[in-house]
């Protein structure tokens, strides 16, 4: 299990370094609200990346890394406990 975690982290780090998004992965949010804000930001960047890719400003690999980061942040957001009230 530990090897799987190390492999997943190494893959995530490689993608982050390739796309210049290491700051979001290294930054550890303290609250679910912060996670949600980071997820919103990551997904907004992914949406902008679609336009950038269509206009030839970024590569397909860069767009893929933006989408992966968005999905990862949304998954992290889903792990936050919901307010029962």
N, C-alpha and C positions, 0 to 999 in steps of 0.2 A: 504494500500500500504506500509506503514511504517513497519507493522508487517511482510510482505513478505520480505522486504529488510533485516530486522533484522534476520529473519529465514535463509535467503540465506547466510548472512554473518556468522552466527553461524555455519552453515554446512560447509562453506568453511574453517573457522578457525579450526573446528574439524578435517577435512581432513588434513589440513596443519600441525597441531600438531601431528597427527598420523604418518605422513610421514616425519616429520622433515623439512618441507619446508616453515615454517612461514616467513622467511626472505624475500622471493619473494613477498608474499602477503602484508606484512607490508611496504615494500619499495615502495614508490610512485615515479614512473618515471616522469620526467619533459617534455620529448619530445616524439614524435612518434618514433623517432629513438631508444630511450632507451626502449620503449615498444617492438619494433621489436626485439631488442637484447635479452630482457628477454624472449620473446616468442620463439626465436630460441634456447636459452639455455634450457628452460623448455621442449621443444619438443625433443631436443637432449638427455636430461635426460630420457625422456619417452622411446625413442628408445633404449637407454642403458638398461633401466629397463626391456624391453622385453627379452634381453639376460640374464639378472640377474635372471628373473623369470624362464626362461627355464632351467637355471643351478641350480635352487633351492636356490638362495641367498636372494631372497625377496619373500614376500607373494603376493598372488593375490590382496589383499587389497592395498598393497603398490604400486603395478603396476597400479591399478585403480586410485589411487590418483595422480600418475605422469601423467597419461593420462588426467585426469580432469584438472590438472594445465595447461598442454599444451593447451587444448581446451579453457580454460578460457583466457589465454594470447593471443591466436589467435583471440578470440572474442574482446578482448580489442584493439588489433592491428587493427581490422576491423573498429573500431569506430573512428580511426584517420582520419582527413580530407586528401583527396588526393590532390596532387599538380596539379592544373589545367593546368600547362604549360608543 
